Amino acid sequence: MDALALVPAAVGIALSPLPAASVVFLLGHRRGPGSAVGLAAGWTATIAVGLAVAVLLGERLPPETSGGTTVEAVIALCAAVLLFALAVWQWVRRRLPDGSPASSRWADRVDAIGSAHAVGLGALLTVNPKVVVLVLSAGLVFGEADPAAGWTVLAGVCFVLVAALPTVLPIGIAVALGRRAQPVLDTLREWIARWGSLSLVVVLVVLGTVQLVTGLAGLR
């Protein structure tokens, strides 16, 4: 299996609006960088652990069922159904909390947490249907392909880096630009609020289509 097949799933996770918006929000408020770093660390670490578990499970799957249908094809078809369902659900509820006044209750709760609790919040944000399906489908299929150990680690690191980029990038901007970072962060938050959710719908549809084609091809 080409590691490039993992990229769409990583991008889909990266387009989750809430973690990135929460980091941007924390960077501009009294809890500041400590809580933002904690949230990004919790998000990143949990994705890495989830991917590792999914890869290990995939490595232990039998290559074929008794009827000759590959397990990878069955997984791909199930993932396609879930991804299409998530795309519809995401489209229906595409207005998401983003740290703006319209999401004041969420903003107040995020603003009140410290660094230690932010790590837990980052981990908790991964427990949503989109992230779980994307991590499991990528890890299971990659594990079932059984690449060399070194290649698995390299592909896994790249997957986690892409998935974590939107939570890490605002922190890097804040460190590099200091006080000048606020206009950039405000623009980023506005983009997330306006386009993040819709972009995720597109990615979910693309991923669902890829998984569907993969599954149908594996049934032949």
Secondary structure, DSSP 8 states (H G I E B T S, - for coil): --GGGGHHHHHHHHT-HHHHHHHHHHHTSTTHHHHHHHHHHHHHHHHHHHHHHHHHHHHTS-SB-TTS-BHHHHHHHHHHHHHHHHHHHHHHT-----SSGGGHHHHHHHHH--HHHHHHHHHHHT-SHHHHHHHHHHHHHHHHH---HHHHHHHHHHHHHHHHHHHHHHHHHHHHHGGGHHHHHHHHHHHIIIIIHHHHHHHHHHHHHHHHHHHHHHH-
